[in-house]
Amino acid sequence: MRRLLSVALSFLLVSVVAQPAAATGGDRPLPGYTIVNPPLAPALVGGKPTKVLQGVHSHAGYVIEVPPRWNGRLAMWAHGYRGDGKVLTVDAPPFGLRQRWLDEGYAWAASSYYSNAYDVRAGVTTTRELATLFARKVQRPSKVFLAGASMGGHVIARSLEQYPGFYTGALPMCGVLGDHELFDYFLSYHLVAQALTGIKAYPLPPDYATVVVPEIKEALAGRDDQFKAVVATLSGGARPGTEAAYAYWKDFLFGLVTNSSSTSLAENPLQIATNLTTRYRPNSPVDVDAAVQRVRAANPVARHTWALTQIPAVQGLPSAPVVSLHGIGDLFVPFSMEQDYRDDAARFGRTHLLVQRAIRTVDHCEFSPAEAGTAWRDLTTWVDRGKRPAGDDVRRTDDPRFGCRFSDRQATGGTRAFFPAC
């Protein structure tokens, strides 16, 4: 929560002090949007500065950075959810990836996307168009990789299906790889809490956040063992750190669902959510399956279409090697996203293109440079040499050592102390 608030504050401060980026080539942000893309200082590689290009393309701000001795390869960064604000900003790759890529000879590029909110379509199309712009402004790359976090993982998963053969490899981290199931999970969180407390409030009333949620929390206090267990099952199953994860996230998750009347998928994702086929476990002492309110998707067309919508489906057809990282205690974008994606890929016989790694953290997108860097190294080695790297079996979460294998044992701080030493 503190990290999310600090990120939101940093965006606010940037929008106050920075001037909007000048549009190039006649391109402009979409009506109502402002692009903030302050100059990025070049990095140093071997004592020499990189070349930085910035501007506006496809209604989105962008940054391109090329090292002095470019190896001909390009890494695209796909950012995560930015809220519903109207200021578009560009992220440099985090987790130490920017400098790692440049030191290895890779150029990188990142787009603000042409809109905010939960708009995966904007991320998919503008990232692809920026790669095309790179070919015009610099040179056509020999290979194009994708990396991203959170909603950027959704962008990656759909990009691999939307443009098969274009991307060479992908590194999603804390990604929404389970597409619509994320919003089913948010819906279930509230409906199960209502069923256990007897406080039924769906459709959500206008005072849901201010009046009803405090009533639900009070009714749950002291007898929320079943709710905690159901949330653990919904988010990926019994696994190390579930007690700490629940305590860390439970209040935050109550604030994620609102009674939005917007018809925009990006601004009102709950319209695609359903729990008609969800089976809740444990189902005692309260028979949750019988007591919970069942909700159909309010927008079934958006739910079932294969079209590239703002919240598109992911079929499970990766067209290039994928190495994915996910915190096992993350309940915002839960670990179950990895299980959903693995099951989707298995249906199409594509698990040979998927490697997944569990990291023992609770906060959202809490990775060390070593964890991200090792995954990147293993991905590129896989692409170059054809040897699939090791990963975790995301279905076997009940092992007390689950998440130990690929977690950085030198990393300290954050939520790592919530887990016993490996």
C-alpha positions in Angstrom: 0.0 0.0 0.0 2.8 2.4 0.9 4.5 1.6 -2.4 1.3 2.3 -4.4 0.7 5.6 -2.6 4.3 6.7 -3.2 4.0 5.9 -6.9 0.8 7.8 -7.2 2.3 10.8 -5.4 5.4 10.8 -7.6 3.1 10.9 -10.7 1.3 13.9 -9.2 4.5 15.8 -8.5 5.8 15.1 -12.0 2.6 16.5 -13.5 3.0 19.6 -11.5 6.6 20.5 -12.2 7.2 19.1 -15.7 6.1 20.5 -19.0 4.2 18.4 -21.5 6.4 16.8 -24.1 6.2 18.5 -27.5 4.4 16.4 -30.1 6.5 15.4 -33.1 5.4 14.7 -36.6 2.0 16.3 -36.0 1.2 13.6 -33.4 -0.7 14.7 -30.2 -2.1 13.0 -27.2 -5.8 12.1 -27.4 -8.3 14.8 -26.3 -8.3 15.2 -22.5 -4.8 13.7 -22.1 -1.5 15.4 -21.3 1.9 13.8 -21.9 4.6 14.4 -19.3 8.0 13.1 -20.6 10.8 15.1 -19.0 14.3 14.7 -20.5 15.9 11.4 -19.5 19.6 11.8 -18.7 21.7 9.3 -20.8 23.2 6.4 -18.9 26.9 5.6 -19.1 28.2 2.4 -20.6 31.9 1.8 -20.5 32.3 5.5 -19.6 30.4 6.6 -22.8 26.9 8.1 -22.8 24.0 6.4 -24.4 21.8 8.0 -27.1 18.3 9.0 -25.8 15.4 9.7 -28.1 12.0 11.0 -26.8 8.8 12.2 -28.3 5.2 11.4 -29.1 4.0 8.6 -31.4 0.6 7.1 -31.8 -0.8 9.5 -29.2 1.7 8.2 -26.6 4.9 9.5 -25.1 8.0 7.4 -25.6 11.6 7.0 -24.7 14.2 5.1 -26.7 17.8 4.5 -25.4 20.6 3.0 -27.5 24.0 2.1 -26.0 27.3 3.2 -27.7 27.9 -0.3 -29.0 24.5 -1.6 -29.8 24.2 -5.4 -30.4 21.2 -5.0 -32.7 18.6 -6.2 -30.2 15.7 -4.3 -28.7 13.9 -4.8 -25.3 10.5 -3.2 -25.0 9.2 -2.3 -21.5 5.4 -2.5 -20.8 4.3 -0.6 -17.8 1.6 -1.4 -15.3 -1.7 0.1 -14.3 -1.6 3.9 -13.8 -5.0 4.7 -12.4 -7.7 6.7 -14.2 -5.8 10.0 -14.4 -5.3 11.9 -17.7 -1.5 12.5 -17.4 0.6 10.0 -19.5 4.1 9.2 -18.3 6.9 6.9 -19.5 8.7 4.5 -17.2 12.4 3.6 -17.5 12.8 -0.2 -16.9 13.0 -0.9 -13.1 14.7 -3.7 -11.1 18.1 -2.7 -12.5 17.0 -3.8 -16.0 17.8 -0.5 -17.7 21.5 -0.5 -16.9 21.7 -4.3 -17.4 20.2 -4.1 -20.9 22.5 -1.2 -21.9 25.6 -2.9 -20.4 24.8 -6.0 -22.5 24.4 -4.0 -25.6 20.6 -3.9 -25.8 18.6 -0.9 -26.8 15.3 -0.4 -24.9 12.1 1.5 -25.6 9.0 2.3 -23.5 5.7 3.9 -24.3 3.3 5.7 -22.0 0.4 4.1 -24.0 -2.2 6.4 -25.4 -4.5 6.1 -22.4 -4.5 5.2 -18.7 -7.0 3.1 -16.7 -6.9 -0.7 -17.3 -6.5 -0.4 -21.1 -4.5 -3.4 -22.3 -5.3 -2.7 -25.9 -3.5 0.6 -25.6 -0.5 -1.2 -24.3 -0.5 -3.9 -26.9 -0.8 -1.6 -29.9 1.4 1.3 -28.8 4.2 -1.0 -27.8 4.1 -2.7 -31.1 4.0 0.6 -33.0 6.9 2.0 -31.0 9.0 -1.0 -32.0 8.2 -0.1 -35.6 9.2 3.5 -35.0 12.5 2.3 -33.5 13.2 0.6 -36.8 12.7 3.9 -38.6 14.6 6.1 -36.2 17.5 3.8 -35.3 17.6 0.6 -37.3 15.5 -2.5 -37.7 16.4 -4.8 -34.7 17.5 -8.4 -35.2 15.4 -9.5 -32.2 12.7 -7.8 -30.1 12.1 -8.9 -26.5 9.2 -7.9 -24.2 9.4 -7.2 -20.5 6.8 -5.7 -18.2 5.1 -5.7 -14.8 1.6 -6.0 -13.4 -0.9 -4.9 -16.2 2.2 -5.0 -18.4 2.1 -8.8 -18.0 -1.4 -8.8 -19.5 0.0 -6.6 -22.3 2.8 -9.1 -22.9 0.6 -12.2 -22.8 -1.8 -10.7 -25.4 1.0 -9.2 -27.5 2.5 -12.7 -28.0 -0.8 -13.8 -29.4 -1.7 -10.7 -31.3 1.6 -10.5 -33.1 3.0 -14.1 -33.3 6.5 -14.2 -34.6 7.3 -10.5 -33.9 8.6 -10.9 -30.4 11.5 -13.2 -29.6 11.1 -13.7 -25.9 9.2 -12.3 -22.9 9.7 -11.5 -19.2 6.4 -10.8 -17.4 6.7 -10.0 -13.7 3.8 -9.9 -11.2 1.7 -10.1 -14.4 -2.0 -10.3 -15.0 -1.6 -13.4 -17.0 -5.0 -14.8 -16.0 -6.8 -12.0 -17.9 -10.5 -11.8 -16.8 -9.9 -14.1 -13.8 -8.3 -11.2 -11.9 -11.6 -9.4 -11.8 -13.5 -12.5 -10.9 -11.1 -12.8 -7.9 -11.9 -9.2 -6.9 -15.6 -9.8 -7.2 -15.4 -13.1 -5.2 -13.4 -11.3 -2.4 -16.4 -9.0 -1.7 -19.2 -11.6 -2.3 -17.6 -14.1 0.0 -17.2 -11.5 2.7 -20.8 -10.6 2.3 -21.9 -14.2 2.5 -19.9 -14.9 5.6 -21.3 -11.8 7.4 -24.8 -11.9 6.1 -24.4 -8.4 4.8 -25.6 -8.6 1.2 -24.8 -5.5 -0.9 -24.6 -6.4 -4.6 -25.0 -4.5 -6.9 -22.9 -2.2 -4.9 -24.7 0.7 -3.3 -23.3 4.3 -3.5 -22.2 4.1 0.1 -20.6 0.7 -0.2 -17.0 1.9 0.5 -17.9 4.4 3.2 -20.7 2.5 5.1 -21.1 -1.1 4.0 -17.4 -2.1 3.9 -16.7 -0.9 7.5 -19.8 -3.0 8.6 -18.4 -6.1 6.8 -15.0 -5.6 8.4 -16.5 -5.3 11.9 -18.6 -8.3 11.3 -15.6 -10.3 10.2 -13.4 -9.2 13.0 -12.4 -12.1 15.3 -14.1 -14.8 13.1 -12.5 -14.4 9.7 -10.6 -17.7 9.7 -12.8 -19.2 6.9 -12.6 -16.0 4.9 -8.8 -16.0 5.2 -8.7 -19.6 4.0 -11.1 -19.0 1.1 -8.9 -16.0 0.0 -5.8 -18.2 0.1 -7.5 -20.8 -2.1 -8.7 -18.2 -4.6 -5.3 -16.6 -4.8 -3.3 -19.7 -5.5 -3.8 -22.3 -2.7 -2.2 -22.9 0.6 1.4 -21.8 0.4 4.1 -20.3 2.7 3.3 -16.8 4.0 -0.5 -16.8 3.5 -1.2 -15.5 7.0 1.2 -12.6 6.5 -0.2 -11.9 3.0 -3.8 -11.8 4.2 -2.9 -9.3 7.0 -0.9 -7.2 4.6 -3.6 -7.0 1.9 -7.0 -7.5 3.4 -7.9 -3.8 3.9 -6.5 -2.8 0.6 -8.6 -5.4 -1.3 -11.8 -4.1 0.2 -11.1 -0.7 -1.5 -10.6 -2.1 -5.0 -14.2 -2.6 -6.1 -16.4 0.4 -6.6 -19.9 1.0 -7.9 -18.8 2.7 -11.2 -21.5 3.4 -13.7 -19.0 3.9 -16.6 -19.6 1.8 -19.7 -15.8 1.8 -20.5 -14.2 -1.5 -19.8 -11.0 0.2 -18.8 -12.7 2.3 -16.2 -15.2 -0.3 -15.0 -13.6 -3.7 -15.3 -16.1 -5.3 -12.9 -18.6 -5.5 -15.8 -16.8 -8.6 -17.1 -16.5 -10.3 -13.7 -18.5 -13.4 -12.8 -18.5 -16.1 -10.1 -21.2 -18.4 -11.7 -18.8 -21.4 -11.9 -16.5 -20.6 -8.9 -16.4 -23.2 -6.2 -15.3 -21.9 -2.9 -13.1 -23.9 -0.5 -13.1 -24.4 2.4 -16.9 -24.7 2.4 -17.4 -25.0 6.2 -18.4 -24.0 8.8 -20.4 -21.8 6.4 -21.6 -23.4 3.2 -20.2 -20.6 1.0 -21.1 -22.3 -2.2 -24.8 -22.2 -1.2 -24.8 -18.8 0.6 -22.8 -16.7 -1.8 -24.6 -14.5 -4.3 -24.0 -15.6 -7.9 -23.3 -12.9 -10.4 -23.4 -13.1 -14.2 -21.0 -10.9 -16.2 -22.8 -7.6 -16.8 -21.1 -7.4 -20.2 -21.1 -10.9 -21.6 -20.0 -9.8 -25.1 -16.8 -8.3 -23.7 -16.3 -11.3 -21.5 -16.4 -13.9 -24.3 -15.0 -12.1 -27.3 -11.5 -12.9 -28.6 -11.2 -9.4 -30.0 -8.5 -7.0 -28.8 -10.6 -5.1 -26.3 -9.4 -2.9 -23.5 -9.5 -6.0 -21.3 -8.8 -8.8 -23.8 -8.8 -12.5 -23.3 -5.6 -14.4 -23.2 -6.0 -17.8 -24.8 -2.7 -19.4 -23.6 -0.8 -19.3 -26.9 2.6 -17.9 -26.2 4.5 -17.6 -29.5 7.9 -17.2 -28.0 9.8 -18.3 -24.8 8.4 -16.8 -21.6 10.0 -16.6 -18.2 7.6 -15.3 -15.6 8.2 -14.1 -12.0 5.6 -13.8 -9.4 5.5 -13.1 -5.6 3.7 -15.9 -3.8 2.2 -13.5 -1.2 0.9 -10.9 -3.7 -2.9 -10.7 -3.3 -3.3 -7.7 -5.5 -2.4 -9.6 -8.6 -2.5 -13.0 -7.0 -0.3 -16.0 -7.7 -3.3 -17.7 -9.2 -2.6 -15.7 -12.3 0.4 -18.0 -13.0 -1.7 -21.1 -12.5 -4.4 -19.8 -14.8 -1.9 -19.0 -17.5 -0.2 -22.4 -17.1 -3.5 -24.2 -17.4 -4.4 -22.1 -20.6 -1.0 -22.9 -22.1 -1.4 -26.6 -21.3 -4.7 -26.8 -23.1 -2.9 -25.7 -26.3 0.2 -27.8 -25.7 2.4 -24.6 -25.2 3.8 -25.3 -21.7 7.2 -26.0 -23.4 7.4 -22.2 -24.0 6.6 -21.3 -20.4 8.9 -21.1 -17.4 7.5 -19.8 -14.1 9.3 -18.8 -11.0 7.9 -18.2 -7.5 9.5 -15.5 -5.4 9.0 -15.3 -1.6 7.6 -11.7 -1.3 4.2 -10.3 -0.4 4.2 -6.8 -1.8 3.2 -6.3 -5.5 6.1 -6.5 -7.9 8.7 -6.8 -5.2 11.7 -8.2 -7.0 15.4 -7.7 -6.5 17.7 -6.7 -9.4 19.3 -10.2 -9.0 15.9 -12.0 -9.4 15.0 -9.9 -12.5 18.5 -10.1 -13.9 18.8 -13.8 -13.5 15.4 -14.4 -15.2 16.5 -12.1 -18.1 19.8 -13.9 -18.5 18.1 -17.3 -18.5 15.5 -16.0 -21.0 18.1 -14.7 -23.5 20.2 -17.9 -23.1 17.1 -19.9 -23.8 16.4 -17.9 -27.0 20.0 -18.1 -28.2 20.8 -21.7 -27.3 17.5 -23.4 -27.2 17.9 -24.8 -23.7 14.8 -24.3 -21.6 15.7 -23.0 -18.1 14.4 -24.4 -14.8 11.3 -23.1 -13.1 8.8 -23.9 -10.4 5.7 -26.1 -10.6 3.1 -23.5 -9.8 0.5 -26.2 -8.9 2.6 -27.5 -5.9 2.4 -24.5 -3.6 1.9 -26.5 -0.3 5.6 -27.4 -0.1 7.1 -25.4 2.9 10.0 -24.5 0.7 7.9 -23.3 -2.2 9.4 -20.1 -3.6 12.9 -20.7 -2.2 14.6 -21.9 -5.3 14.6 -18.6 -7.3 14.3 -16.1 -4.4 17.3 -13.9 -3.9 18.7 -14.9 -0.5 20.8 -11.8 -0.3 17.8 -9.5 -0.6 16.6 -7.9 2.6 13.9 -5.5 3.6 10.4 -5.2 2.2 8.3 -8.2 3.1 10.9 -10.9 2.8 11.0 -11.2 6.6 7.4 -12.5 6.5 8.9 -15.8 5.4 11.1 -18.2 7.3 14.6 -18.5 6.0 15.0 -21.0 3.1 
